[in-house]
Amino acid sequence: MKIKRFMIGSFVTTFVFMIIVFYIPTMVEQKYLLNYYVNSFLLTSCLIIYFRFYYVNKFDIFSPFNIVSLIYITMFFITPMYDLVQKEYYWFGIDLFSYGIKGSFIAFLGYFTFSFFSFYIFKYRENDKVNKNIEIKNIKKNKWITLYIYVGYIICLVANIWYLMKKNGISILYIFTLGMMGGSNNSASTGDINAISMLSYALPSYALMICEYEDKKFVKVISFLLMFVLQVARGFRFFILQIIIMFASYYCIRKNKKPKLSQIFMIGIFTMIPIILMTLFRTSIRGGSGMNFSILNFKAIQDAIDAAVWDNFRIYKTYYGLIKAVPNLTGYLFGKQIFVYTLIMFIPRAIWKNKPGNPGTEAQRLGIGKQAVLGGSAYPGIGEYYYEFGVFGVGFFMAIFAIYLKNIQRKYRYNANTCIDLMKYSTIIGTILQFVIRGYTPSNFWMLVFCVLPYYFLNKLNRKGELCE
């Protein structure tokens, strides 16, 4: 079996290397060519590290290490090379590839540290096996469990409908038809009601509980669709990916099934459809004008696919902007965003009128320009770590991230006792995308809290397993 894995790893690495050689940019400045060569070398190095793990362990698509590796390598090495081949040099009108080589080496340090702490410091124990035959207990459904799940679902659903209506000034019909019916009521709120939006993070967790504990398929489908359409209406693509990963992983892990390539392909198609629609229409939906199908043509769809696939990863350029600005133009934050602002973010401005703003935008302004801040250009997780503590911050926090995910995997998957553990695990790995691709710990922390809070209360109602069967 190990020989087979070695052959697969060698084939993939060789194939990627051949593509790299075939697409070497020509007739470009030396700066871009050097960036391409450096990213080629670091990409190959990352693949060697990844397949070293794959050689020792069976491939598990729902492993945090695999999910992080896919996102991380694509963002920091594959996407820059793709942009260099396509001559996509600019970001908000600024060419940042002069800082790309330094940024890529720091990113490689982050991946190396993450891999090292995932599989060399904290090696697999004897009971850490993906195909471990665990008897997963379910909880007995009683009136209190049922009441809790549906009350929690309804509260989160209503709160998010109210938030969208007040924030964007739109009707319920407009929300659930994604702008095809209904319209703006011109009563958008100017107050700070963002704290209410946090309940949107808990809604998929309650929907997953209903899918697990409800016997009627019709109720399961309706509860999922209401939740899914509402999340699409919010206009954030990571919501959709989070939900797909969350539900798909729970189904496969719960049933102890390894998804086939055809199933993965179908899940990918199902995921891309709402994401492309959001890319095409999310500005008009948010603005109150609804979905305008007259703009649909092959070029618009092609651009939407390119934006949906690549634009989320192109924020590596914002990370390059941080490399440019920190510490030459502005100093390190030393925990002001990760620690201090996380504590105060959830306090509404209605209570604390003079609450300070997010301290983590100055480097974007200096490194790229004011338009990047106004445009809401986020930077990836390691960008935040670098902004806080420099190169040391990238290595330190990627190590912490590896340890956290390893413990989550052991506690809630390999040593799961009830389906609640598996639901919690699936929900957490669904949030990995946001932690890697959007480096804003204050928001990510509260997202994680509200994602797992429903399971905490369910465990309390379960009275430490007394109601398990």
N, C-alpha and C positions, 0 to 999 in steps of 0.2 A: 504493500500500500504506500509506504514512504517513497519507494522508487517511482511510483506513478505520480505522486505529488511533486517529486523533484522534476520529473519530465514535464509536467504541466507548467510548473514555475519557470523552468528553463525556456520552454517554448514561448510563453507569454512575454518574458523579458527580452528574448531575442527578437520576437515579432515587433515589440514596441521600439526596440533599438533600430530596427530596419525602417520603421516609419519615420523615426527621428532623422535618420540619415537622408531619407528620400525627400523630406520636406525642409531641409536646411534652407533658410532664406538666402536669396541672392540679390545682388545690387542694392544692399542696404548699408547703413552706416555701421561702423565698427562697434558702436555701443549696443546696437540691437543684436548683432551677431554674437557678441560676447554674452549677452543675456541668454540667448538661445542655447549656446554651448553649456553655460553654467547650469541652466535649468535641465538640459538633457542629462548632464552628469548626475545632478541631484535626483532627478526622477528615476534614473536607473538604480541609484543607490537606495532610494526608498522602496523600489520594487524588490531589491535583494533582501532588504530588512523584512518586508512584508512576507515574501515567500519563504524566508527562514522560519517564520512562525507557521506558515501553511504546511511546510515540510514536516514539522513536529506534530501538529494538531489537525484534526479534521476541519474542513471548511464549514463554517456556520454563518449563514447570511444574517442571522439576528444577533451576532456577537457585537458588542460595542466597539471592539477593536476593528472589525471589518467596516462598520458604518463610519467611524471616524476616519479610517484610512482612505476610504473611497472619497469622502468629502474633502478631506485635507489635501490629498495628493492632486485631486482635480483642481482645486482652487489655486494652490500655490505653485504648481509646476506645469500641469497640462494646459490650463487656461492661459497663462502668460505665453507659452510656446504657440498656442493657437492664435493668440492676438498678434504675436510677432510675425507669424506666417501670413496672417490676414492684413498686416500693417495697421492694426488698430492700436495706435500708440497713445492716443490722447484720452484724458479723463477730465471732464469739465474744462476742456480746452488746454489742459496742462500735460506736458510729456514728463512722466515720472520714472522712466526706465533708467535714468542715471542712478537711481537708488534701488534698482531692481536686484542687482547682484548681492548687495548687502542684505536686502530683504529676503532673498531666496535662501541664503546661508543661515540666517536666523530662523527661518521657517523650517529648514532641515534640522536644525538643532532641536526645535520643538517636537518634530516627529520622532527623531531619534530618542529623545527623552521619554516621550509618551510610550514608545515601543519598549524601551529598556525597563521602565517601571511596570509595564503591563505583563511582561513575560520573562524577565530575567531576575528582577528583584522579588516579585510576587509570582512565583511559578505555580502551575496548576497543582492542586492537591489531588489525592487519590479519588476523592468524591466529586471532583470538578470535571464531569463528563457530560457532553451535550446529550448523548443518548441514554443518560442514566434513567433507569426505570423507577421513577418516583411515583408513589401513590399520592396523587393530588386530591385532597379532600375539598368538597364544596360545602358551602354553608346551607343549612336548612332554611328554606324560604318561609318566613312567618309574616304576620301582619306588620310587625315593627320594621323588619328589613324592607319589605315592599313599600311601606309608607315612607321610609327614609329615602329610598332610591328615587321614587317619583316626586316627592316634595323637593329634593335637591335638584332634580332635573328641571322641574317647572320653574323654580326660583331662578336658576341660571339662565334658562331660556327667556323668561320674561324680562329679566334684568338686561340681557343683551339686546333684546328687541327694543326696550325702552332707551337704552344707550344709543343705538343706531338712529332711532327716531329723533332723539333730542340733539345728538351730535351733528347729524347730517340734515335734519329737517325733512325726513322722508316718511312715508306711510308704511304700515305693516304689509299691505299688498305689494308695494314697491319692493320691499325687502325680500319677500319670499318668491317673487317672480323675477328677481334680479334686474329690476328696472323695466321689464317688459310691460307691466301694468302699474297703475298708481302713479304717484309723482311726488314732487316736493311740496311740503306744506309751509315752507318759508318761516319755520320757527326753530331754526338751528340754535342750539345753546352756545353761549359764549363763556359759560362758566366752566370750572374745572370738575368734570365728572368722570375723569379717566379711571378713578379707583373702581367704578362700577364695571368697567370693561374687564377687570381681572377675572370676573366670574366666567368669562368666555373660555378661560383655560380649564375650568372645572367641568364645563358642559360635556366635552367628549368622554371624560371619565365616567360621568353618570350614564351617558349613552352606552358605553361599553358594559356597565353593570346591567342595564336593561337587556342588552343582547345576551348576556350570560344567564340571567335569572328569570327573564320573562318567557313563558311557554308559548304565547301566541306570536307567530311569525309576523303577522300584520302589524302588531304593536312594535316589534323590533324594527321593522323596516321604516315605519312612520317616524319613530323616535330618532333613528339614524339620519333619515333624510332631512328632517327639520333642523337637526344640529348641523348637518353638512352644508345645507344651503345657507344657513345663518353665518357659518364661518366663511363661506365663499363671499357673502355680502360684505364681510369686514374688509376684504380686499388684500389680505396678506397671504402670499403663496406658501409661506412656511407652515401656516395652519393646515393647509390641505395635505402637504407632505407628512406632517406630524400625525394626522389622523390616519392616513393610509398605512404608514409604518406601524402605528399603534395597533390598529385592528388586524392587519395582516399577520403581524408577529404574534399577537395573542392567539389567533386562530390556529396557527401552525404549531406553536409551542404547546398550547392546551391539548391539541389533538396528537401531539408528537409526530407531526408530519413535516417532511422536508419538501419545500415547494419545488415543483418542476420548473424547467426553463420556460416552458410554455405559459405556466401560471405567472411567473415573474414578468414575462413579456406582457401578459394581459393586465397585470396590476400596473405596469408602467404606462400602458395605453390609457387605462382608466384614470390614472393620476394626471397625465398630460392634458386630457380634455378640459377639465375645469381650470387648470393652471393657464392654458392658452386662452381660454375665454376671459379669465381674470386679467391677463396681460393685455388683451384687446380692449376690454371695456371697463376696467376698474376705475380709470379716471372719470369716465362719464357716469358710471354708477355712483361713485362718491360725490360727484358734482350735482347729481339730481336729474340728469338728462336721460339716464337709462341706457339700455343696450341699443345701439344703432347698427342694424345688420347691413345697411347700405354700404358700409365701409369695407365689408368682407370681400376680399379678392385674394388671389394666390400670393401676391406680394405681401399683403397685410398679414396673412397667416404665416408665411415664411419668416417675416420679421418678428412675429410674436413667438414663434418657436425658438428663433435665435435668442430673443430676449429672455424667454423662460428658461432656456438651457444654460446660456452663458452669462447673462447679466447678473444673476445672483452670485456667480463666482468672480465676476470682474471687480468686486470690491477689494480684491488684492491690491488694486491700484490705490485705493484709499489708504491701505496699509503702507504702501510705498510713500504716500504723502506724510504719514506719521514718521517714517524713517527719515524723511527730509527735514521735518520740523523739530523732532525730539532727538537730542537735547540742544541742538544748535540754535533754534529759534524760540523754544519754550522748554521749561524744565519738566522733569518727571512729576507725576501726580502723587506718588508715594502713598497710594491707598485711598485717595480722596474720592475716587469714583467707585472702586470695587467694594470698599468697606463703609466709608462714611455715607455716600449717597444712597447706598442700598438701604441703610437704616432709616433715612429720612424720606425716601422717594414715595412711600406709601401714604405719607401724611398729606391729606388734601390741602390745597392752598386756601380753601374756605376756612380751614382751621388755622393754618400758618400762612398768613398773607405774604410775609417777607421770606418765605422759604427760598433758599438759593437755587439757582439753575444748575443744570448738569455741567460739571467742570470739565468734561471730556471732549469739548468741541473746539477748544482753542487751537489745538494742533492741526485739525482739519482746516480751519480758517487760514492759518499761516502756511501750511504745506500745500494746500490746493486752492483755497479761495473761499470767500463768503458764500458763493453759490453752492458749494458742496454742503455747507451747514444748512442753508435754507432748503436745499433739495433733499435733505434727510439721508444723505449718503452715510451708511453705517460702515464700520470697519470690523474685520473678523476678530475672533477671540484673541489670537496672539497679538493683534494690534493693540488691544486694551492692555494685555500683559506687558507689552513693550512700553507703552505710554506710562504705565504705572511705575515699573522698576527696571526698564531697559532689558538687555539680553538676559540678565539673571531672572527677571520676571517671567520671560517666555519659558525658560527651562523649569523654573520652580512651579509655575501654575500648570504646565502641561504634565508634570509629575503628579501633582495633586489630582488633576483630572483623571489620569490613568488609575491612580489608587482608588478614587471614588467609584469609577465605573467598574473596576475589578470587584470591589466589595458589593456593589449593587448586583452584579452578576452572580456572585456566590450566594448572597443572602436571599435574593428574590427569585432566582432561577434554579441554580443547582441544588440549593437547600430549601426550595419552596415547600411549604406545608399545606397551603390552601390555594385556591384559585385567586384569592385576593392578592397573594404575593406575585403571581404571574401577571395579573392585571397591572399591578404597580410597576413591575419590570418592563412590560410592554409600553406603558405610558412614558416611563423615563427614557427609554431608548428612542422614543419618538421625538423627544426634546433635544437629542444630541445635535441634530442639524442646526438648531438655533444657537446652541452654545458654541459651535465651531464657526459658523458663518456670520454670526452677529455678535460682536463683542461688546455687550452692554450688560454687565452683571446685575445692576439694579433691576432692570426689567426681567432678565432671565431668571434671577433668583425668585422673584415673586411669581413668575410663570410656573416654575417648578413647584413652589409651595402650593399654589392653587390647583395644579394638576394632580398632586398626590393627596391633598387634604381630604377629598371624598373617601379615599380608601382608609384613611386614619379613623374617620368616624364609623365606617363600616366595620372595621376591626373592633372598635369599642362596643358596637352593638352585638358583635359576635361573641363577646365575653371570653376572649382568649381561647377560642376554639371549642367552647362548650356546645355550640350549635352546629358543629361540623358533622358531616355524615360520610 
